[in-house]
Amino acid sequence: MKLKKTLLNHILFLCCFLLISGCLVTTENVKKREGPDKVQIDVKKMDWEDNECGILLSYYYSPQLFEILAADKEGEMIGLIKNGENNYWNSIYLINPFLKDAVKVADVSSQFYPFNAAINEKWMIWVENNNTDWRLWKLERKTGKKVCLAQGYYTEKTGPDFPHVEIYEDKLVYDVTIDNGKTIKTSIFLCFLDDDEKTVIAELEGKDEYYGAPKIYGDYITWHKGQWNSQMKGEVWLYSISEKSSRKIDFGDNAITPDIWGNYLVANTYSTEYPENKNIVLYDLKNDSLISIISSKKGSYLEYYAPSISHGIVAWQQNYTGKNFFYSTALKRKFTLPDTVERVTVNDSFVVWYDRKMGGIAFIPLLTLGAVLEMDGEKVLPPVKNKLQYRRVEFLPQLTPAEILNLQIYAGKNKDYDMLDILFTSNAGLFDDRKEFLKQITQTENYAYYASKDYLIYGDEALACIVAENRSVNSNTLVQKVKLVKEDGYWHCLPNAGF
């Protein structure tokens, strides 16, 4: 029995090793070749029938995509492209799957390989590594300026523990591990990308303790504290940027590898007695409640791990080939994915996986999932106070779908017919027509209407969100999703577009 438990602890050690290491691109037998400036990619639409739910899901497949490192809400990906020799170009590419093209952002440094990355509308961040060193790069998309933010050395005791990067607006978080001989020191960094100011928000030094990769959303940063010993304890921590304080989150058991979106944390849990049984659990920050998404039974070697979340969609990986799922917090139910799925993850605006049968990357744009999404994770935009800057039609293409929606709410509240004529196309509006929109916005006195900062884009379609707050009941908030299309260079709402 003791031997069995020792074996299980070794198995758990290896699993945790993989978890803190992330999805590492293998560097063995890779030919060091820089890629072309632009690559046209094939993207094929596929259909999958979820027999358990009785619905038809559409997804997309591209044989040229080797790996997706990150994505943003603009419908863009950052990743690696195959070089035709069952390997990848040693270059970072900005991928637009809707336009079916990939544009080279940067070549990876000589003798280095891509490790992980992050992207939003302003910045691209990536980590490159080899067997001894790592470098963390920042690229400002508007200017093309590239800066090395940090660099360090391989930590042999904890495996390929190179920094994992995550960004939210102008904030970057990453972890650094340093081998001090008798001890290992792990630090969690918060970096403000506008001026590269760095702050250590958490630090741990010991023989058998470490911090896992951080994740960020809004005001919060989360990570786990783990142990390299027979107990293999794990704790999830949450840090508030505005309050500069952290607290432990009680998942009811050992918990590691957390991710965060909106008011939700999702983590991998396990017991000290049965560490081989891995589960996926959701934590609701609004009411401090737990939801078990999927569990492994005692005595089973089935493991669920590496959870990820965005817009209320939770995905995870598992140690066997069979049924794969994603979970909707809005509907509180699971949906099945094709049987050929491996390494499934949620990357901001996409569910992404490797298709082991066809040998390429497949993905679902979250925008296409509509009713199963949540869109109120972000704060609302401040109401428009001065519309003069929006009077020029040529300014409208600069606005995001959320900002267009915010401007329409302002025009409706103030009965600005001229502005509505600019924003509405024929037969287009938040509801059936402009008259109904004005009635909804101006005559419902109990509710205050706001546009969420959140939105999703895929091609010339977008999804945004109106938040209607009841002035008399604080907890009564209505959320209305709104579809938009791009016409004449800027976004317009569609009629009957709410879910």
C-alpha positions as CSV (number, residue, x, y, z in Angstrom):
1,M,0.0,0.0,0.0
2,K,2.8,2.3,0.9
3,L,4.5,1.5,-2.4
4,K,1.3,2.2,-4.3
5,K,0.9,5.6,-2.6
6,T,4.6,6.4,-3.4
7,L,4.0,5.5,-7.0
8,L,0.9,7.7,-7.1
9,N,2.8,10.6,-5.6
10,H,5.4,10.2,-8.3
11,I,2.6,10.3,-10.9
12,L,1.2,13.4,-9.3
13,F,4.6,15.0,-9.3
14,L,4.9,14.4,-13.1
15,C,1.4,15.8,-13.7
16,C,2.1,18.9,-11.7
17,F,5.4,19.2,-13.5
18,L,3.5,19.3,-16.8
19,L,0.9,21.7,-15.4
20,I,3.3,24.4,-14.2
21,S,5.4,24.0,-17.4
22,G,2.5,24.8,-19.7
23,C,2.0,23.6,-23.3
24,L,5.6,23.5,-24.3
25,V,6.5,23.3,-28.0
26,T,9.1,20.6,-28.4
27,T,12.5,21.8,-29.5
28,E,13.8,18.4,-30.6
29,N,14.6,17.9,-34.2
30,V,13.3,21.3,-35.1
31,K,15.0,22.8,-38.2
32,K,15.9,26.4,-37.4
33,R,14.3,28.2,-40.3
34,E,12.7,31.6,-40.4
35,G,9.3,31.8,-42.0
36,P,8.0,34.0,-44.9
37,D,6.5,37.4,-44.2
38,K,3.0,36.2,-45.1
39,V,1.3,32.9,-45.4
40,Q,-2.1,32.1,-46.9
41,I,-3.8,29.4,-44.7
42,D,-6.7,27.1,-45.6
43,V,-9.6,27.2,-43.2
44,K,-12.4,24.7,-43.6
45,K,-15.8,24.9,-41.9
46,M,-16.8,21.6,-40.2
47,D,-20.0,20.5,-38.5
48,W,-20.3,18.4,-35.4
49,E,-23.5,17.0,-33.9
50,D,-23.7,17.0,-30.2
51,N,-25.8,13.8,-29.8
52,E,-26.2,14.3,-26.0
53,C,-27.6,17.9,-26.5
54,G,-29.2,17.4,-29.9
55,I,-27.5,20.5,-31.3
56,L,-25.3,21.0,-34.3
57,L,-22.0,22.8,-33.6
58,S,-19.9,24.4,-36.3
59,Y,-16.1,24.7,-36.0
60,Y,-13.2,25.5,-38.3
61,Y,-10.1,23.5,-39.1
62,S,-6.7,24.6,-40.6
63,P,-4.0,22.1,-41.5
64,Q,-1.3,24.8,-41.7
65,L,-1.6,25.9,-38.1
66,F,0.9,24.2,-35.8
67,E,0.0,25.7,-32.5
68,I,-2.0,28.7,-31.2
69,L,-0.2,30.4,-28.4
70,A,-2.8,33.1,-27.6
71,A,-5.8,35.0,-29.0
72,D,-7.7,38.3,-28.4
73,K,-11.3,39.5,-28.5
74,E,-10.7,41.1,-31.9
75,G,-10.7,37.6,-33.5
76,E,-7.0,37.4,-33.9
77,M,-4.5,34.7,-32.9
78,I,-0.8,34.6,-32.3
79,G,0.9,31.3,-33.1
80,L,3.1,29.1,-35.2
81,I,2.8,28.0,-38.8
82,K,3.8,24.6,-40.3
83,N,6.8,24.7,-42.7
84,G,5.6,21.8,-44.8
85,E,8.0,19.3,-43.1
86,N,5.8,18.4,-40.2
87,N,7.5,21.1,-38.2
88,Y,7.0,24.9,-37.8
89,W,8.7,28.1,-38.9
90,N,10.7,29.6,-36.1
91,S,8.8,32.8,-36.3
92,I,5.8,34.3,-34.5
93,Y,2.7,35.0,-36.6
94,L,-0.4,37.1,-36.2
95,I,-3.2,35.0,-37.6
96,N,-6.5,36.2,-38.9
97,P,-8.5,32.9,-39.5
98,F,-11.5,34.8,-41.0
99,L,-9.2,36.4,-43.7
100,K,-7.2,33.2,-43.9
101,D,-3.9,34.8,-43.6
102,A,-0.9,34.9,-41.2
103,V,1.5,37.8,-41.1
104,K,4.9,37.4,-39.5
105,V,5.4,39.5,-36.4
106,A,8.9,38.6,-35.5
107,D,11.6,35.9,-36.0
108,V,12.6,34.1,-32.8
109,S,16.2,34.8,-31.8
110,S,18.9,32.5,-33.0
111,Q,19.2,29.3,-30.9
112,F,15.9,30.1,-29.2
113,Y,12.4,28.6,-29.5
114,P,8.9,30.0,-28.9
115,F,7.4,29.1,-25.5
116,N,4.2,31.0,-24.8
117,A,2.6,34.3,-25.7
118,A,-0.2,36.9,-25.0
119,I,-2.0,39.4,-27.2
120,N,-4.5,42.2,-27.2
121,E,-5.3,45.2,-29.4
122,K,-2.3,47.2,-28.2
123,W,0.4,44.6,-27.3
124,M,2.0,41.3,-28.2
125,I,4.1,39.5,-25.6
126,W,6.0,36.3,-26.0
127,V,8.6,34.2,-24.3
128,E,11.4,32.4,-26.1
129,N,13.7,29.8,-24.6
130,N,16.4,27.2,-25.1
131,N,18.0,24.7,-22.7
132,T,19.8,27.4,-20.7
133,D,18.1,30.8,-21.1
134,W,14.8,32.6,-21.6
135,R,13.8,36.1,-22.9
136,L,10.5,37.9,-22.5
137,W,9.6,40.3,-25.4
138,K,7.1,43.1,-25.8
139,L,5.9,44.5,-29.1
140,E,3.8,47.6,-29.4
141,R,1.5,46.9,-32.3
142,K,0.9,50.6,-33.4
143,T,4.6,51.5,-33.6
144,G,6.2,48.1,-34.2
145,K,8.7,48.8,-31.3
146,K,10.1,45.6,-29.8
147,V,11.6,45.6,-26.3
148,C,13.2,42.8,-24.2
149,L,11.4,43.2,-20.9
150,A,13.2,40.5,-18.9
151,Q,15.6,37.5,-19.3
152,G,16.9,34.7,-17.1
153,Y,18.2,31.2,-16.8
154,Y,16.7,27.7,-17.0
155,T,15.9,26.2,-13.5
156,E,16.9,22.6,-13.7
157,K,15.3,21.5,-10.4
158,T,11.8,22.4,-11.4
159,G,12.1,21.5,-15.1
160,P,11.4,23.9,-17.9
161,D,9.9,26.5,-15.6
162,F,10.1,29.5,-17.9
163,P,7.8,32.6,-17.4
164,H,4.2,32.2,-18.4
165,V,2.7,35.5,-19.6
166,E,-0.8,37.0,-19.5
167,I,-2.0,40.5,-20.3
168,Y,-5.1,42.5,-19.6
169,E,-5.4,46.0,-21.2
170,D,-2.0,47.7,-20.2
171,K,-1.1,45.1,-17.5
172,L,1.2,42.1,-17.9
173,V,1.7,39.4,-15.3
174,Y,4.4,36.7,-15.4
175,D,6.3,34.4,-13.0
176,V,10.1,33.9,-12.6
177,T,11.8,31.0,-10.9
178,I,15.4,31.3,-9.7
179,D,17.6,28.4,-8.4
180,N,19.5,29.7,-5.4
181,G,21.2,26.4,-4.7
182,K,19.6,25.2,-1.5
183,T,16.3,27.0,-2.2
184,I,14.1,27.9,-5.1
185,K,12.6,31.4,-5.3
186,T,9.4,32.1,-7.3
187,S,8.2,35.7,-7.9
188,I,5.0,36.9,-9.5
189,F,5.5,40.2,-11.4
190,L,3.0,42.8,-12.4
191,C,4.2,45.1,-15.2
192,F,2.5,48.2,-16.6
193,L,3.3,48.1,-20.3
194,D,3.0,51.8,-21.0
195,D,6.1,52.5,-19.0
196,D,7.5,49.0,-18.2
197,E,7.2,49.6,-14.5
198,K,7.5,46.3,-12.6
199,T,6.3,45.3,-9.2
200,V,6.7,42.0,-7.3
201,I,3.2,41.2,-5.9
202,A,4.1,37.8,-4.4
203,E,7.3,36.0,-3.7
204,L,8.1,32.6,-2.2
205,E,11.4,31.0,-1.3
206,G,11.9,27.5,0.0
207,K,13.1,23.9,-0.7
208,D,9.9,22.3,-1.8
209,E,7.4,25.2,-2.4
210,Y,6.7,27.2,-5.5
211,Y,4.2,29.6,-7.2
212,G,2.4,28.5,-10.4
213,A,1.7,30.6,-13.5
214,P,-0.4,33.8,-12.8
215,K,-3.6,34.7,-14.7
216,I,-5.2,38.2,-14.8
217,Y,-8.6,39.6,-15.5
218,G,-9.9,43.1,-14.5
219,D,-8.6,44.0,-11.1
220,Y,-7.6,40.5,-10.1
221,I,-4.6,38.3,-10.5
222,T,-4.6,34.6,-9.5
223,W,-2.0,31.8,-9.1
224,H,-1.5,28.7,-7.0
225,K,1.0,27.8,-4.3
226,G,2.2,24.2,-4.6
227,Q,4.5,21.8,-2.9
228,W,7.1,19.4,-4.2
229,N,6.8,16.8,-1.5
230,S,4.7,13.8,-0.5
231,Q,1.8,15.9,0.6
232,M,1.6,17.8,-2.7
233,K,-0.6,20.5,-1.2
234,G,-2.0,23.2,-3.5
235,E,-3.7,26.6,-2.7
236,V,-5.2,29.2,-5.0
237,W,-4.5,32.8,-4.2
238,L,-6.3,36.0,-5.5
239,Y,-4.6,39.4,-5.6
240,S,-6.5,42.8,-5.9
241,I,-4.5,45.3,-7.9
242,S,-6.4,48.3,-6.6
243,E,-6.2,47.2,-2.9
244,K,-2.7,45.7,-3.2
245,S,-3.7,42.7,-1.1
246,S,-4.2,39.0,-1.6
247,R,-6.3,36.2,-0.1
248,K,-6.6,32.5,-0.3
249,I,-9.6,31.1,-2.1
250,D,-11.2,28.0,-0.5
251,F,-11.9,25.4,-3.2
252,G,-12.8,22.8,-0.5
253,D,-9.6,20.8,-1.3
254,N,-6.2,21.1,-2.8
255,A,-6.4,23.4,-5.9
256,I,-3.9,24.3,-8.6
257,T,-3.6,26.0,-12.0
258,P,-6.4,28.5,-11.7
259,D,-7.8,30.7,-14.5
260,I,-10.1,33.7,-14.2
261,W,-12.7,35.5,-16.2
262,G,-15.3,38.0,-14.8
263,N,-16.5,36.8,-11.4
264,Y,-15.4,33.2,-12.0
265,L,-12.3,31.3,-11.0
266,V,-11.8,27.8,-12.3
267,A,-9.2,25.4,-10.9
268,N,-8.0,21.8,-10.8
269,T,-8.7,20.1,-7.5
270,Y,-7.6,16.9,-5.8
271,S,-7.4,15.4,-2.3
272,T,-4.2,14.5,-0.5
273,E,-5.5,11.0,0.1
274,Y,-6.4,10.4,-3.6
275,P,-4.1,12.8,-5.5
276,E,-4.5,10.7,-8.7
277,N,-8.1,11.9,-9.0
278,K,-8.3,15.3,-10.6
279,N,-11.4,17.4,-10.9
280,I,-12.5,20.7,-12.4
281,V,-14.2,23.1,-10.0
282,L,-15.7,26.6,-10.6
283,Y,-15.7,29.3,-7.9
284,D,-18.1,32.2,-8.1
285,L,-16.6,35.3,-6.6
286,K,-20.0,37.0,-6.3
287,N,-21.4,34.6,-3.7
288,D,-18.4,32.5,-2.7
289,S,-20.0,29.3,-4.1
290,L,-18.5,26.3,-5.7
291,I,-19.7,24.3,-8.7
292,S,-18.3,20.9,-9.6
293,I,-18.0,20.7,-13.4
294,I,-16.5,17.3,-13.8
295,S,-15.0,14.8,-11.4
296,S,-12.8,11.7,-11.4
297,K,-14.0,8.8,-9.3
298,K,-11.9,7.2,-6.6
299,G,-9.8,4.4,-8.0
300,S,-9.9,5.8,-11.5
301,Y,-6.8,7.0,-13.3
302,L,-8.9,9.4,-15.3
303,E,-7.6,12.9,-14.8
304,Y,-9.0,16.3,-15.8
305,Y,-6.5,19.2,-15.7
306,A,-5.3,22.6,-17.2
307,P,-8.7,24.4,-17.0
308,S,-9.3,27.6,-18.9
309,I,-12.2,30.1,-19.0
310,S,-13.5,33.0,-21.1
311,H,-17.0,34.5,-21.5
312,G,-18.4,31.8,-19.3
313,I,-17.0,29.0,-21.4
314,V,-14.8,26.5,-19.5
315,A,-12.5,24.0,-21.2
316,W,-10.0,21.5,-19.8
317,Q,-7.7,18.7,-20.8
318,Q,-7.7,15.0,-19.9
319,N,-5.3,12.1,-19.9
320,Y,-7.2,9.8,-22.2
321,T,-8.8,9.9,-25.6
322,G,-12.6,9.8,-25.6
323,K,-15.3,12.3,-25.0
324,N,-14.2,15.9,-24.6
325,F,-16.4,18.7,-23.3
326,F,-16.7,22.4,-22.7
327,Y,-19.0,23.9,-20.0
328,S,-21.3,26.9,-20.1
329,T,-21.7,28.9,-16.9
330,A,-24.8,30.6,-18.5
331,L,-26.7,27.3,-19.0
332,K,-24.9,25.3,-16.3
333,R,-24.3,22.3,-18.6
334,K,-21.6,20.5,-20.6
335,F,-21.4,20.2,-24.4
336,T,-19.5,17.5,-26.2
337,L,-16.7,18.1,-28.7
338,P,-15.5,15.8,-31.5
339,D,-13.7,12.6,-30.4
340,T,-10.5,13.6,-32.1
341,V,-9.9,16.6,-29.7
342,E,-6.6,16.9,-27.8
343,R,-5.2,19.8,-25.8
344,V,-8.4,21.8,-25.8
345,T,-8.3,25.3,-24.3
346,V,-10.2,28.6,-24.3
347,N,-8.1,31.5,-25.7
348,D,-10.2,34.7,-25.1
349,S,-12.4,34.6,-28.2
350,F,-11.9,31.0,-29.3
351,V,-12.2,27.4,-28.2
352,V,-9.0,25.8,-29.7
353,W,-7.8,22.3,-29.9
354,Y,-5.4,20.0,-31.8
355,D,-7.1,17.5,-34.0
356,R,-5.2,14.2,-33.7
357,K,-6.8,12.6,-36.7
358,M,-6.3,15.4,-39.2
359,G,-3.1,16.7,-37.6
360,G,-3.9,20.5,-37.5
361,I,-5.6,23.1,-35.3
362,A,-9.4,23.4,-35.0
363,F,-11.3,26.1,-33.3
364,I,-14.8,27.5,-32.5
365,P,-15.2,31.3,-32.5
366,L,-17.0,32.1,-29.2
367,L,-19.1,34.7,-31.0
368,T,-20.9,31.8,-32.8
369,L,-21.9,30.2,-29.5
370,G,-24.4,33.1,-28.8
371,A,-26.8,32.0,-26.1
372,V,-24.3,29.8,-24.2
373,L,-22.0,32.8,-23.5
374,E,-21.8,35.3,-20.7
375,M,-20.9,38.9,-21.7
376,D,-21.1,40.9,-18.4
377,G,-17.7,40.0,-17.0
378,E,-16.3,43.5,-17.9
379,K,-17.2,46.8,-16.2
380,V,-19.6,49.1,-18.1
381,L,-18.4,52.0,-20.2
382,P,-18.9,55.5,-18.7
383,P,-21.9,57.2,-20.3
384,V,-21.1,59.5,-23.3
385,K,-21.1,63.1,-22.1
386,N,-20.0,65.0,-25.2
387,K,-21.2,63.7,-28.6
388,L,-19.4,66.4,-30.6
389,Q,-16.3,64.3,-31.2
390,Y,-18.6,61.6,-32.7
391,R,-20.3,63.9,-35.1
392,R,-17.7,63.3,-37.8
393,V,-18.6,60.1,-39.6
394,E,-15.0,59.4,-40.3
395,F,-14.4,59.0,-36.6
396,L,-16.8,56.1,-36.3
397,P,-14.5,53.4,-37.8
398,Q,-12.2,54.0,-34.8
399,L,-14.8,52.9,-32.3
400,T,-15.1,49.4,-31.0
401,P,-18.5,47.6,-31.1
402,A,-19.0,48.4,-27.4
403,E,-18.3,52.1,-28.0
404,I,-20.8,52.2,-30.9
405,L,-23.4,50.6,-28.7
406,N,-22.6,53.1,-26.0
407,L,-23.1,56.0,-28.4
408,Q,-26.4,54.5,-29.6
409,I,-27.6,54.4,-26.0
410,Y,-26.7,58.0,-25.5
411,A,-28.4,59.0,-28.7
412,G,-31.5,57.1,-27.7
413,K,-31.7,58.6,-24.2
414,N,-31.3,62.1,-25.7
415,K,-33.6,61.5,-28.7
416,D,-30.8,62.6,-31.0
417,Y,-32.4,61.6,-34.3
418,D,-29.5,62.9,-36.4
419,M,-27.1,60.7,-34.6
420,L,-29.4,57.7,-34.8
421,D,-29.7,58.3,-38.5
422,I,-25.9,58.0,-38.8
423,L,-25.7,54.9,-36.6
424,F,-28.7,53.0,-37.8
425,T,-28.8,51.4,-41.3
426,S,-32.1,50.5,-42.9
427,N,-34.1,48.1,-40.8
428,A,-31.3,48.0,-38.3
429,G,-31.5,48.7,-34.6
430,L,-31.2,47.3,-31.1
431,F,-34.7,46.0,-31.4
432,D,-37.2,45.9,-34.3
433,D,-36.6,49.5,-35.4
434,R,-35.5,53.0,-34.2
435,K,-39.0,53.7,-32.7
436,E,-38.9,50.6,-30.6
437,F,-35.3,51.3,-29.5
438,L,-36.3,54.9,-28.4
439,K,-39.3,53.6,-26.5
440,Q,-37.2,51.0,-24.7
441,I,-34.4,53.4,-23.7
442,T,-36.5,56.5,-22.7
443,Q,-39.7,55.1,-21.2
444,T,-38.4,52.4,-18.9
445,E,-37.7,54.6,-16.0
446,N,-36.8,51.9,-13.5
447,Y,-33.7,50.8,-15.4
448,A,-30.4,52.6,-16.2
449,Y,-28.9,51.3,-19.5
450,Y,-25.1,50.9,-20.0
451,A,-22.8,49.3,-22.6
452,S,-20.4,46.7,-21.3
453,K,-16.8,47.2,-22.2
454,D,-16.8,43.6,-23.5
455,Y,-17.2,42.5,-27.1
456,L,-16.2,39.7,-29.4
457,I,-15.3,40.0,-33.1
458,Y,-15.0,37.4,-35.8
459,G,-14.6,38.8,-39.3
460,D,-17.3,41.4,-40.0
461,E,-19.6,40.3,-37.2
462,A,-19.4,41.3,-33.5
463,L,-21.2,40.6,-30.3
464,A,-21.6,43.3,-27.6
465,C,-23.8,43.7,-24.5
466,I,-26.2,46.1,-22.8
467,V,-26.4,46.0,-19.1
468,A,-29.8,47.3,-17.6
469,E,-29.5,48.0,-13.9
470,N,-32.7,48.2,-11.9
471,R,-32.6,51.5,-9.9
472,S,-34.8,50.2,-7.1
473,V,-33.3,46.7,-6.8
474,N,-29.5,46.6,-6.7
475,S,-29.3,42.9,-7.4
476,N,-31.7,42.9,-10.4
477,T,-29.5,43.4,-13.5
478,L,-30.6,42.4,-17.0
479,V,-28.1,41.6,-19.7
480,Q,-29.0,41.9,-23.4
481,K,-26.5,40.6,-26.0
482,V,-26.5,42.5,-29.2
483,K,-25.2,41.4,-32.6
484,L,-23.4,43.9,-34.9
485,V,-22.2,43.9,-38.4
486,K,-19.5,46.2,-40.1
487,E,-20.9,48.3,-42.9
488,D,-19.5,51.5,-44.4
489,G,-16.4,50.9,-42.3
490,Y,-18.0,50.9,-38.9
491,W,-20.2,48.8,-36.7
492,H,-24.0,48.7,-36.9
493,C,-26.5,46.8,-34.7
494,L,-28.7,44.2,-36.3
495,P,-32.5,44.1,-35.9
496,N,-33.8,41.5,-33.4
497,A,-30.1,40.8,-32.6
498,G,-30.5,40.0,-28.9
499,F,-30.3,36.4,-27.5
